[in-house]
């Protein structure tokens, strides 16, 4: 069997793979090459480099392992038409992303940006607005693997957690869980609104101006799922009109965020370049999911962890 990686893991990680699977021929390459793709039976990729033409070239391809949680940038129709099995690394982002989200919340609550600014100025200034995370209510829209981990950590700070998902069924570490279609009923309760939604036809522009009107003026909105849950022009209008206190964004409709975007100019917006999930342990954690799946695949089993439903988009 030939397994083609379109990125190069650290030498120690790739060496462990080779040693654990002597019956497999591994190809590690920082670029997607058509000649290698044509021979691959298994493809390990971040997904963003694939096109319909690549799928047509990959005549032997049976399984795509995506080292990312999102598949929206992949040629899903072409892959589904071929019946190629797809799985991903859903869940590995939860530790670094939760730490990123918590860091942003605490920074705002405890005025860290203000502290850093005064230090640069060399000024002793206590005129900052300080508040506590303790006793807050957080609405987590999309309490899946990552959202539930966020809930677990927030509950340790005595935060009341409300989840909204498509099933309305209980999600871990949510004090209460509701149907996503009823989100308008819960927005007014939240001090912190966190979107962890994937990009699907259902979730695109799910949150409009009217949803932000329902939020508290003191609310913090955080988008760490996918950028198209809110239209960019709506978000700019909301923040210019100061309907809410602050927005923290890690994802955007257009990435990289254009340098002329008005989001850069808002003093009540914190922007990060879609790297909240990044960690020195990212590839290591990806392979911890891939290796057990590869063992199963070699034995003819297709009941793999994190199978992706391409029609749903996750």
NUVO-838249 format. One record per residue (C-alpha): residue number from 1; residue in one letter; chain; z, x, y. Coordinates in steps of 0.5 Angstrom, whole numbers, plus 2048, in hexadecimal, padded with zeros to 3 digits. Each point is the difference from the previous one (the first is absolute). Layout:
N
@nr = NUM rest = A kette = A c3 = Z c1 = X c2 = Y
...
//
This chain:
314
@nr = 1 rest = X kette = A c3 = 800 c1 = 800 c2 = 800
@nr = 2 rest = X kette = A c3 = 7FE c1 = 802 c2 = 807
@nr = 3 rest = X kette = A c3 = 805 c1 = 7FF c2 = 806
@nr = 4 rest = X kette = A c3 = 7FE c1 = 801 c2 = 807
@nr = 5 rest = X kette = A c3 = 804 c1 = 801 c2 = 806
@nr = 6 rest = X kette = A c3 = 7FD c1 = 800 c2 = 806
@nr = 7 rest = X kette = A c3 = 806 c1 = 803 c2 = 803
@nr = 8 rest = X kette = A c3 = 804 c1 = 807 c2 = 7FE
@nr = 9 rest = X kette = A c3 = 807 c1 = 7FF c2 = 7FE
@nr = 10 rest = X kette = A c3 = 805 c1 = 806 c2 = 801
@nr = 11 rest = X kette = A c3 = 7FE c1 = 805 c2 = 7FB
@nr = 12 rest = X kette = A c3 = 807 c1 = 7FF c2 = 7FC
@nr = 13 rest = X kette = A c3 = 7FE c1 = 7F9 c2 = 800
@nr = 14 rest = X kette = A c3 = 7F9 c1 = 800 c2 = 7FD
@nr = 15 rest = X kette = A c3 = 803 c1 = 806 c2 = 7FB
@nr = 16 rest = X kette = A c3 = 805 c1 = 7FB c2 = 7FD
@nr = 17 rest = X kette = A c3 = 7FA c1 = 7FB c2 = 7FF
@nr = 18 rest = X kette = A c3 = 7FC c1 = 805 c2 = 7FD
@nr = 19 rest = X kette = A c3 = 805 c1 = 802 c2 = 7FB
@nr = 20 rest = X kette = A c3 = 803 c1 = 7F9 c2 = 7FF
@nr = 21 rest = X kette = A c3 = 7F9 c1 = 7FD c2 = 7FE
@nr = 22 rest = X kette = A c3 = 7FC c1 = 806 c2 = 7FC
@nr = 23 rest = X kette = A c3 = 7FB c1 = 7FB c2 = 7FE
@nr = 24 rest = X kette = A c3 = 7FE c1 = 7FE c2 = 807
@nr = 25 rest = X kette = A c3 = 7FB c1 = 804 c2 = 804
@nr = 26 rest = X kette = A c3 = 802 c1 = 7FF c2 = 807
@nr = 27 rest = X kette = A c3 = 7FC c1 = 802 c2 = 807
@nr = 28 rest = X kette = A c3 = 804 c1 = 801 c2 = 806
@nr = 29 rest = X kette = A c3 = 7FC c1 = 800 c2 = 806
@nr = 30 rest = X kette = A c3 = 801 c1 = 7FF c2 = 808
@nr = 31 rest = X kette = A c3 = 7F9 c1 = 7FC c2 = 800
@nr = 32 rest = X kette = A c3 = 7FD c1 = 7FA c2 = 7FD
@nr = 33 rest = X kette = A c3 = 7FA c1 = 803 c2 = 7FC
@nr = 34 rest = X kette = A c3 = 7FB c1 = 7FC c2 = 7FD
@nr = 35 rest = X kette = A c3 = 7FE c1 = 805 c2 = 7FB
@nr = 36 rest = X kette = A c3 = 808 c1 = 7FF c2 = 7FD
@nr = 37 rest = X kette = A c3 = 800 c1 = 7F9 c2 = 802
@nr = 38 rest = X kette = A c3 = 7FA c1 = 7FF c2 = 7FB
@nr = 39 rest = X kette = A c3 = 804 c1 = 803 c2 = 7FA
@nr = 40 rest = X kette = A c3 = 807 c1 = 7FD c2 = 802
@nr = 41 rest = X kette = A c3 = 803 c1 = 7FB c2 = 7FB
@nr = 42 rest = X kette = A c3 = 807 c1 = 800 c2 = 804
@nr = 43 rest = X kette = A c3 = 800 c1 = 800 c2 = 808
@nr = 44 rest = X kette = A c3 = 806 c1 = 802 c2 = 804
@nr = 45 rest = X kette = A c3 = 7FF c1 = 7FF c2 = 807
@nr = 46 rest = X kette = A c3 = 803 c1 = 7FE c2 = 807
@nr = 47 rest = X kette = A c3 = 7FB c1 = 7FA c2 = 800
@nr = 48 rest = X kette = A c3 = 7FD c1 = 801 c2 = 807
@nr = 49 rest = X kette = A c3 = 7FA c1 = 805 c2 = 7FE
@nr = 50 rest = X kette = A c3 = 7FD c1 = 7FB c2 = 7FB
@nr = 51 rest = X kette = A c3 = 7FA c1 = 7FC c2 = 801
@nr = 52 rest = X kette = A c3 = 7FB c1 = 7FB c2 = 7FC
@nr = 53 rest = X kette = A c3 = 7FB c1 = 806 c2 = 7FF
@nr = 54 rest = X kette = A c3 = 806 c1 = 804 c2 = 7FD
@nr = 55 rest = X kette = A c3 = 802 c1 = 7FA c2 = 7FB
@nr = 56 rest = X kette = A c3 = 7F8 c1 = 800 c2 = 7FE
@nr = 57 rest = X kette = A c3 = 800 c1 = 807 c2 = 7FF
@nr = 58 rest = X kette = A c3 = 807 c1 = 800 c2 = 7FC
@nr = 59 rest = X kette = A c3 = 7FC c1 = 7FD c2 = 7FA
@nr = 60 rest = X kette = A c3 = 806 c1 = 803 c2 = 7FB
@nr = 61 rest = X kette = A c3 = 806 c1 = 7FE c2 = 804
@nr = 62 rest = X kette = A c3 = 805 c1 = 7FB c2 = 7FD
@nr = 63 rest = X kette = A c3 = 806 c1 = 801 c2 = 804
@nr = 64 rest = X kette = A c3 = 802 c1 = 801 c2 = 807
@nr = 65 rest = X kette = A c3 = 807 c1 = 803 c2 = 802
@nr = 66 rest = X kette = A c3 = 801 c1 = 7FF c2 = 807
@nr = 67 rest = X kette = A c3 = 805 c1 = 804 c2 = 803
@nr = 68 rest = X kette = A c3 = 801 c1 = 7FB c2 = 806
@nr = 69 rest = X kette = A c3 = 803 c1 = 7F9 c2 = 800
@nr = 70 rest = X kette = A c3 = 7FA c1 = 7FD c2 = 804
@nr = 71 rest = X kette = A c3 = 7F9 c1 = 7FF c2 = 7FD
@nr = 72 rest = X kette = A c3 = 7FD c1 = 7FC c2 = 806
@nr = 73 rest = X kette = A c3 = 7FC c1 = 806 c2 = 802
@nr = 74 rest = X kette = A c3 = 7FD c1 = 801 c2 = 7F9
@nr = 75 rest = X kette = A c3 = 7F9 c1 = 7FC c2 = 7FD
@nr = 76 rest = X kette = A c3 = 804 c1 = 7FB c2 = 7FC
@nr = 77 rest = X kette = A c3 = 7FA c1 = 7FB c2 = 7FF
@nr = 78 rest = X kette = A c3 = 7FC c1 = 806 c2 = 7FD
@nr = 79 rest = X kette = A c3 = 806 c1 = 802 c2 = 7FC
@nr = 80 rest = X kette = A c3 = 802 c1 = 7F9 c2 = 7FD
@nr = 81 rest = X kette = A c3 = 7F9 c1 = 7FF c2 = 7FE
@nr = 82 rest = X kette = A c3 = 800 c1 = 806 c2 = 7FC
@nr = 83 rest = X kette = A c3 = 807 c1 = 7FE c2 = 7FD
@nr = 84 rest = X kette = A c3 = 803 c1 = 807 c2 = 802
@nr = 85 rest = X kette = A c3 = 807 c1 = 800 c2 = 7FF
@nr = 86 rest = X kette = A c3 = 804 c1 = 801 c2 = 806
@nr = 87 rest = X kette = A c3 = 808 c1 = 802 c2 = 801
@nr = 88 rest = X kette = A c3 = 803 c1 = 803 c2 = 806
@nr = 89 rest = X kette = A c3 = 807 c1 = 803 c2 = 802
@nr = 90 rest = X kette = A c3 = 803 c1 = 7FA c2 = 802
@nr = 91 rest = X kette = A c3 = 808 c1 = 801 c2 = 801
@nr = 92 rest = X kette = A c3 = 800 c1 = 808 c2 = 802
@nr = 93 rest = X kette = A c3 = 7FF c1 = 7FF c2 = 807
@nr = 94 rest = X kette = A c3 = 807 c1 = 7FC c2 = 800
@nr = 95 rest = X kette = A c3 = 805 c1 = 806 c2 = 801
@nr = 96 rest = X kette = A c3 = 7FC c1 = 804 c2 = 806
@nr = 97 rest = X kette = A c3 = 7FE c1 = 7F9 c2 = 803
@nr = 98 rest = X kette = A c3 = 807 c1 = 7FD c2 = 800
@nr = 99 rest = X kette = A c3 = 803 c1 = 807 c2 = 803
@nr = 100 rest = X kette = A c3 = 7FA c1 = 7FF c2 = 806
@nr = 101 rest = X kette = A c3 = 802 c1 = 7F9 c2 = 801
@nr = 102 rest = X kette = A c3 = 807 c1 = 801 c2 = 801
@nr = 103 rest = X kette = A c3 = 7FF c1 = 806 c2 = 804
@nr = 104 rest = X kette = A c3 = 7FC c1 = 7FC c2 = 805
@nr = 105 rest = X kette = A c3 = 805 c1 = 7FB c2 = 800
@nr = 106 rest = X kette = A c3 = 806 c1 = 804 c2 = 801
@nr = 107 rest = X kette = A c3 = 7FD c1 = 804 c2 = 805
@nr = 108 rest = X kette = A c3 = 7FF c1 = 7FA c2 = 804
@nr = 109 rest = X kette = A c3 = 806 c1 = 7FD c2 = 7FF
@nr = 110 rest = X kette = A c3 = 804 c1 = 807 c2 = 802
@nr = 111 rest = X kette = A c3 = 7FB c1 = 802 c2 = 806
@nr = 112 rest = X kette = A c3 = 7FE c1 = 806 c2 = 7FD
@nr = 113 rest = X kette = A c3 = 7F9 c1 = 800 c2 = 804
@nr = 114 rest = X kette = A c3 = 804 c1 = 7FF c2 = 806
@nr = 115 rest = X kette = A c3 = 805 c1 = 806 c2 = 7FE
@nr = 116 rest = X kette = A c3 = 7FA c1 = 805 c2 = 7FE
@nr = 117 rest = X kette = A c3 = 7FD c1 = 7FE c2 = 807
@nr = 118 rest = X kette = A c3 = 806 c1 = 802 c2 = 804
@nr = 119 rest = X kette = A c3 = 801 c1 = 806 c2 = 7FC
@nr = 120 rest = X kette = A c3 = 7F9 c1 = 802 c2 = 802
@nr = 121 rest = X kette = A c3 = 802 c1 = 7FF c2 = 807
@nr = 122 rest = X kette = A c3 = 807 c1 = 803 c2 = 800
@nr = 123 rest = X kette = A c3 = 803 c1 = 7FA c2 = 802
@nr = 124 rest = X kette = A c3 = 807 c1 = 7FD c2 = 7FE
@nr = 125 rest = X kette = A c3 = 7FF c1 = 7F9 c2 = 800
@nr = 126 rest = X kette = A c3 = 803 c1 = 7FA c2 = 7FD
@nr = 127 rest = X kette = A c3 = 7FC c1 = 7FA c2 = 802
@nr = 128 rest = X kette = A c3 = 7FD c1 = 7FF c2 = 7FA
@nr = 129 rest = X kette = A c3 = 800 c1 = 7F9 c2 = 7FC
@nr = 130 rest = X kette = A c3 = 804 c1 = 801 c2 = 7F9
@nr = 131 rest = X kette = A c3 = 800 c1 = 7FB c2 = 7FB
@nr = 132 rest = X kette = A c3 = 802 c1 = 800 c2 = 7F8
@nr = 133 rest = X kette = A c3 = 7FC c1 = 7FE c2 = 7FA
@nr = 134 rest = X kette = A c3 = 806 c1 = 7FD c2 = 7FD
@nr = 135 rest = X kette = A c3 = 800 c1 = 7F9 c2 = 800
@nr = 136 rest = X kette = A c3 = 7F9 c1 = 7FF c2 = 801
@nr = 137 rest = X kette = A c3 = 7FB c1 = 7FC c2 = 7FD
@nr = 138 rest = X kette = A c3 = 7F9 c1 = 803 c2 = 7FD
@nr = 139 rest = X kette = A c3 = 7FA c1 = 7FC c2 = 7FE
@nr = 140 rest = X kette = A c3 = 7FC c1 = 804 c2 = 7FB
@nr = 141 rest = X kette = A c3 = 7F9 c1 = 7FD c2 = 7FF
@nr = 142 rest = X kette = A c3 = 7FE c1 = 802 c2 = 7FA
@nr = 143 rest = X kette = A c3 = 806 c1 = 802 c2 = 7FC
@nr = 144 rest = X kette = A c3 = 7FC c1 = 804 c2 = 7FA
@nr = 145 rest = X kette = A c3 = 802 c1 = 806 c2 = 7FD
@nr = 146 rest = X kette = A c3 = 801 c1 = 804 c2 = 807
@nr = 147 rest = X kette = A c3 = 803 c1 = 7F9 c2 = 804
@nr = 148 rest = X kette = A c3 = 805 c1 = 800 c2 = 7FB
@nr = 149 rest = X kette = A c3 = 802 c1 = 807 c2 = 800
@nr = 150 rest = X kette = A c3 = 801 c1 = 7FF c2 = 808
@nr = 151 rest = X kette = A c3 = 804 c1 = 7FA c2 = 7FF
@nr = 152 rest = X kette = A c3 = 805 c1 = 804 c2 = 7FB
@nr = 153 rest = X kette = A c3 = 801 c1 = 805 c2 = 805
@nr = 154 rest = X kette = A c3 = 800 c1 = 7FB c2 = 806
@nr = 155 rest = X kette = A c3 = 806 c1 = 7FC c2 = 7FC
@nr = 156 rest = X kette = A c3 = 804 c1 = 806 c2 = 800
@nr = 157 rest = X kette = A c3 = 800 c1 = 800 c2 = 807
@nr = 158 rest = X kette = A c3 = 802 c1 = 7F9 c2 = 800
@nr = 159 rest = X kette = A c3 = 7FA c1 = 7FD c2 = 802
@nr = 160 rest = X kette = A c3 = 7FE c1 = 7F9 c2 = 7FE
@nr = 161 rest = X kette = A c3 = 7F9 c1 = 800 c2 = 7FC
@nr = 162 rest = X kette = A c3 = 7FB c1 = 7FB c2 = 800
@nr = 163 rest = X kette = A c3 = 7FA c1 = 800 c2 = 7FC
@nr = 164 rest = X kette = A c3 = 7F9 c1 = 7FD c2 = 800
@nr = 165 rest = X kette = A c3 = 7FB c1 = 800 c2 = 7FB
@nr = 166 rest = X kette = A c3 = 7FA c1 = 7FC c2 = 7FD
@nr = 167 rest = X kette = A c3 = 804 c1 = 7FE c2 = 7FA
@nr = 168 rest = X kette = A c3 = 806 c1 = 7FE c2 = 804
@nr = 169 rest = X kette = A c3 = 804 c1 = 802 c2 = 7FA
@nr = 170 rest = X kette = A c3 = 806 c1 = 805 c2 = 800
@nr = 171 rest = X kette = A c3 = 7FF c1 = 807 c2 = 802
@nr = 172 rest = X kette = A c3 = 805 c1 = 806 c2 = 7FF
@nr = 173 rest = X kette = A c3 = 805 c1 = 801 c2 = 805
@nr = 174 rest = X kette = A c3 = 7FE c1 = 7FA c2 = 804
@nr = 175 rest = X kette = A c3 = 806 c1 = 7FB c2 = 802
@nr = 176 rest = X kette = A c3 = 7FB c1 = 7FB c2 = 800
@nr = 177 rest = X kette = A c3 = 7F8 c1 = 800 c2 = 7FF
@nr = 178 rest = X kette = A c3 = 7FB c1 = 7FB c2 = 802
@nr = 179 rest = X kette = A c3 = 7F9 c1 = 7FE c2 = 800
@nr = 180 rest = X kette = A c3 = 7FB c1 = 804 c2 = 804
@nr = 181 rest = X kette = A c3 = 7FD c1 = 7FA c2 = 803
@nr = 182 rest = X kette = A c3 = 807 c1 = 7FE c2 = 803
@nr = 183 rest = X kette = A c3 = 801 c1 = 806 c2 = 804
@nr = 184 rest = X kette = A c3 = 800 c1 = 7FD c2 = 806
@nr = 185 rest = X kette = A c3 = 807 c1 = 7FD c2 = 7FF
@nr = 186 rest = X kette = A c3 = 803 c1 = 806 c2 = 7FF
@nr = 187 rest = X kette = A c3 = 7FD c1 = 805 c2 = 805
@nr = 188 rest = X kette = A c3 = 805 c1 = 7FD c2 = 806
@nr = 189 rest = X kette = A c3 = 806 c1 = 802 c2 = 7FB
@nr = 190 rest = X kette = A c3 = 7FE c1 = 807 c2 = 800
@nr = 191 rest = X kette = A c3 = 802 c1 = 806 c2 = 804
@nr = 192 rest = X kette = A c3 = 7FB c1 = 805 c2 = 7FC
@nr = 193 rest = X kette = A c3 = 7FA c1 = 7FD c2 = 7FD
@nr = 194 rest = X kette = A c3 = 7FD c1 = 805 c2 = 7FB
@nr = 195 rest = X kette = A c3 = 7F9 c1 = 7FF c2 = 7FD
@nr = 196 rest = X kette = A c3 = 7FE c1 = 803 c2 = 7FA
@nr = 197 rest = X kette = A c3 = 7FA c1 = 7FC c2 = 7FE
@nr = 198 rest = X kette = A c3 = 7FA c1 = 803 c2 = 7FD
@nr = 199 rest = X kette = A c3 = 7F9 c1 = 7FF c2 = 803
@nr = 200 rest = X kette = A c3 = 7FD c1 = 7F9 c2 = 7FD
@nr = 201 rest = X kette = A c3 = 7FC c1 = 7FB c2 = 802
@nr = 202 rest = X kette = A c3 = 806 c1 = 7FC c2 = 800
@nr = 203 rest = X kette = A c3 = 804 c1 = 804 c2 = 804
@nr = 204 rest = X kette = A c3 = 7FB c1 = 802 c2 = 806
@nr = 205 rest = X kette = A c3 = 802 c1 = 7FE c2 = 806
@nr = 206 rest = X kette = A c3 = 806 c1 = 7FC c2 = 7FD
@nr = 207 rest = X kette = A c3 = 804 c1 = 802 c2 = 806
@nr = 208 rest = X kette = A c3 = 7FE c1 = 7FD c2 = 807
@nr = 209 rest = X kette = A c3 = 802 c1 = 800 c2 = 807
@nr = 210 rest = X kette = A c3 = 804 c1 = 7F9 c2 = 7FE
@nr = 211 rest = X kette = A c3 = 804 c1 = 804 c2 = 7FB
@nr = 212 rest = X kette = A c3 = 802 c1 = 805 c2 = 805
@nr = 213 rest = X kette = A c3 = 802 c1 = 7FA c2 = 805
@nr = 214 rest = X kette = A c3 = 805 c1 = 7FE c2 = 7FA
@nr = 215 rest = X kette = A c3 = 804 c1 = 807 c2 = 800
@nr = 216 rest = X kette = A c3 = 806 c1 = 801 c2 = 804
@nr = 217 rest = X kette = A c3 = 7FF c1 = 804 c2 = 806
@nr = 218 rest = X kette = A c3 = 804 c1 = 806 c2 = 7FD
@nr = 219 rest = X kette = A c3 = 7FC c1 = 800 c2 = 7FA
@nr = 220 rest = X kette = A c3 = 7FD c1 = 806 c2 = 7FD
@nr = 221 rest = X kette = A c3 = 7F9 c1 = 7FF c2 = 7FC
@nr = 222 rest = X kette = A c3 = 7FE c1 = 806 c2 = 7FB
@nr = 223 rest = X kette = A c3 = 7FA c1 = 800 c2 = 7FD
@nr = 224 rest = X kette = A c3 = 800 c1 = 805 c2 = 7FA
@nr = 225 rest = X kette = A c3 = 7FB c1 = 7FC c2 = 7FB
@nr = 226 rest = X kette = A c3 = 7F9 c1 = 7FF c2 = 803
@nr = 227 rest = X kette = A c3 = 7FE c1 = 800 c2 = 807
@nr = 228 rest = X kette = A c3 = 7FB c1 = 7FA c2 = 7FF
@nr = 229 rest = X kette = A c3 = 806 c1 = 7FB c2 = 7FF
@nr = 230 rest = X kette = A c3 = 800 c1 = 800 c2 = 808
@nr = 231 rest = X kette = A c3 = 7FA c1 = 800 c2 = 805
@nr = 232 rest = X kette = A c3 = 800 c1 = 806 c2 = 804
@nr = 233 rest = X kette = A c3 = 7FF c1 = 7FC c2 = 806
@nr = 234 rest = X kette = A c3 = 805 c1 = 7FB c2 = 7FF
@nr = 235 rest = X kette = A c3 = 805 c1 = 806 c2 = 7FF
@nr = 236 rest = X kette = A c3 = 7FF c1 = 803 c2 = 806
@nr = 237 rest = X kette = A c3 = 800 c1 = 7F9 c2 = 804
@nr = 238 rest = X kette = A c3 = 807 c1 = 7FF c2 = 7FD
@nr = 239 rest = X kette = A c3 = 803 c1 = 807 c2 = 802
@nr = 240 rest = X kette = A c3 = 7FD c1 = 800 c2 = 807
@nr = 241 rest = X kette = A c3 = 803 c1 = 7F9 c2 = 801
@nr = 242 rest = X kette = A c3 = 807 c1 = 803 c2 = 7FC
@nr = 243 rest = X kette = A c3 = 801 c1 = 7FA c2 = 7FC
@nr = 244 rest = X kette = A c3 = 804 c1 = 804 c2 = 7FB
@nr = 245 rest = X kette = A c3 = 804 c1 = 806 c2 = 802
@nr = 246 rest = X kette = A c3 = 7FC c1 = 806 c2 = 7FC
@nr = 247 rest = X kette = A c3 = 7FB c1 = 801 c2 = 7FA
@nr = 248 rest = X kette = A c3 = 7FF c1 = 805 c2 = 7FB
@nr = 249 rest = X kette = A c3 = 7F9 c1 = 801 c2 = 7FD
@nr = 250 rest = X kette = A c3 = 7FE c1 = 805 c2 = 7FB
@nr = 251 rest = X kette = A c3 = 7FA c1 = 7FC c2 = 7FE
@nr = 252 rest = X kette = A c3 = 7FA c1 = 7FE c2 = 804
@nr = 253 rest = X kette = A c3 = 7FA c1 = 7FC c2 = 800
@nr = 254 rest = X kette = A c3 = 7FC c1 = 806 c2 = 802
@nr = 255 rest = X kette = A c3 = 802 c1 = 806 c2 = 7FD
@nr = 256 rest = X kette = A c3 = 801 c1 = 805 c2 = 803
@nr = 257 rest = X kette = A c3 = 802 c1 = 7FC c2 = 806
@nr = 258 rest = X kette = A c3 = 7FB c1 = 802 c2 = 806
@nr = 259 rest = X kette = A c3 = 802 c1 = 804 c2 = 805
@nr = 260 rest = X kette = A c3 = 7FE c1 = 7FB c2 = 805
@nr = 261 rest = X kette = A c3 = 805 c1 = 7FA c2 = 7FD
@nr = 262 rest = X kette = A c3 = 804 c1 = 7FD c2 = 805
@nr = 263 rest = X kette = A c3 = 806 c1 = 800 c2 = 7FA
@nr = 264 rest = X kette = A c3 = 801 c1 = 808 c2 = 802
@nr = 265 rest = X kette = A c3 = 802 c1 = 7FD c2 = 807
@nr = 266 rest = X kette = A c3 = 805 c1 = 7FC c2 = 7FE
@nr = 267 rest = X kette = A c3 = 807 c1 = 802 c2 = 802
@nr = 268 rest = X kette = A c3 = 803 c1 = 7FB c2 = 7FB
@nr = 269 rest = X kette = A c3 = 7FC c1 = 802 c2 = 7FA
@nr = 270 rest = X kette = A c3 = 801 c1 = 806 c2 = 7FB
@nr = 271 rest = X kette = A c3 = 7FA c1 = 802 c2 = 7FC
@nr = 272 rest = X kette = A c3 = 7FF c1 = 805 c2 = 7FA
@nr = 273 rest = X kette = A c3 = 7FA c1 = 802 c2 = 7FD
@nr = 274 rest = X kette = A c3 = 800 c1 = 7FC c2 = 7F9
@nr = 275 rest = X kette = A c3 = 805 c1 = 805 c2 = 7FD
@nr = 276 rest = X kette = A c3 = 806 c1 = 7FD c2 = 7FF
@nr = 277 rest = X kette = A c3 = 7FF c1 = 801 c2 = 7F8
@nr = 278 rest = X kette = A c3 = 7FE c1 = 807 c2 = 801
@nr = 279 rest = X kette = A c3 = 805 c1 = 805 c2 = 7FC
@nr = 280 rest = X kette = A c3 = 800 c1 = 807 c2 = 7FD
@nr = 281 rest = X kette = A c3 = 801 c1 = 7FC c2 = 7F9
@nr = 282 rest = X kette = A c3 = 7FA c1 = 7FB c2 = 801
@nr = 283 rest = X kette = A c3 = 7FC c1 = 803 c2 = 7FB
@nr = 284 rest = X kette = A c3 = 805 c1 = 801 c2 = 7FB
@nr = 285 rest = X kette = A c3 = 803 c1 = 7F9 c2 = 800
@nr = 286 rest = X kette = A c3 = 7F8 c1 = 7FE c2 = 7FF
@nr = 287 rest = X kette = A c3 = 800 c1 = 804 c2 = 7FA
@nr = 288 rest = X kette = A c3 = 806 c1 = 7FD c2 = 7FD
@nr = 289 rest = X kette = A c3 = 7FC c1 = 7FA c2 = 800
@nr = 290 rest = X kette = A c3 = 7FA c1 = 802 c2 = 7FE
@nr = 291 rest = X kette = A c3 = 802 c1 = 805 c2 = 7FA
@nr = 292 rest = X kette = A c3 = 803 c1 = 7FA c2 = 7FC
@nr = 293 rest = X kette = A c3 = 7FA c1 = 7FC c2 = 801
@nr = 294 rest = X kette = A c3 = 7FC c1 = 805 c2 = 7FE
@nr = 295 rest = X kette = A c3 = 803 c1 = 801 c2 = 7F9
@nr = 296 rest = X kette = A c3 = 7FF c1 = 7F8 c2 = 7FF
@nr = 297 rest = X kette = A c3 = 7F9 c1 = 801 c2 = 802
@nr = 298 rest = X kette = A c3 = 7FF c1 = 805 c2 = 7FB
@nr = 299 rest = X kette = A c3 = 803 c1 = 7FC c2 = 7FA
@nr = 300 rest = X kette = A c3 = 7FB c1 = 7FA c2 = 802
@nr = 301 rest = X kette = A c3 = 806 c1 = 7FC c2 = 804
@nr = 302 rest = X kette = A c3 = 7FD c1 = 7FD c2 = 807
@nr = 303 rest = X kette = A c3 = 807 c1 = 7FD c2 = 801
@nr = 304 rest = X kette = A c3 = 801 c1 = 805 c2 = 806
@nr = 305 rest = X kette = A c3 = 805 c1 = 800 c2 = 805
@nr = 306 rest = X kette = A c3 = 7FE c1 = 7FD c2 = 807
@nr = 307 rest = X kette = A c3 = 7FA c1 = 7FD c2 = 7FE
@nr = 308 rest = X kette = A c3 = 7FC c1 = 7FD c2 = 806
@nr = 309 rest = X kette = A c3 = 7FD c1 = 7FA c2 = 801
@nr = 310 rest = X kette = A c3 = 7FA c1 = 801 c2 = 804
@nr = 311 rest = X kette = A c3 = 7FE c1 = 7F9 c2 = 802
@nr = 312 rest = X kette = A c3 = 807 c1 = 7FF c2 = 803
@nr = 313 rest = X kette = A c3 = 800 c1 = 807 c2 = 803
@nr = 314 rest = X kette = A c3 = 806 c1 = 803 c2 = 7FD
//
